[in-house]
Amino acid sequence: MQANGKPTMLGNGPSPPLCQLSERDVHINEGIAQAAQTSPR
């Protein structure tokens, strides 16, 4: 969310479309989850 309260997915910023990020984010999130489970915090 931007400071004005509008969602950033409308294309007001330089962020790419969510459809392109969905698959990569899934793999990235899985990697982070595995790293969090294997490394003690």
N, C-alpha and C positions, 0 to 999 in steps of 0.2 A: 504493500500500500504506500502511495506517495503521501506527502505531507498534507496535500489538499483533500485526502480521503478517497481519491479515485484509484481504482485498481490499475497496476502498472501494465497489465496484459493487454491494454487497449492500443498499445503501440506508441505511447508518448515518449518513450525512451529508446536507447540503442539496443535494448534487450531483444534477442531473436525470438521468433514464434515458439510457443510452448510445445507445439507438435514436433518440432525438431529436437527439443531437449528431453522429451518424455523418456525415450528409450535409453539415452545416455544417462539421464538422472537415475533411472532404475538400476543400471549397472554400477554407477558411482555410489549410490546409497547402499547397495549390497556389499560393495567393497568396504565402505566405512563401517557397516554393521559387523562384518567379519573381523575387521581390524579392532573394533571396540571389544569384541568378544575374546580375541586372542591376546590383546595387550592389556595388562592390569592398569587400572587408573586409581 
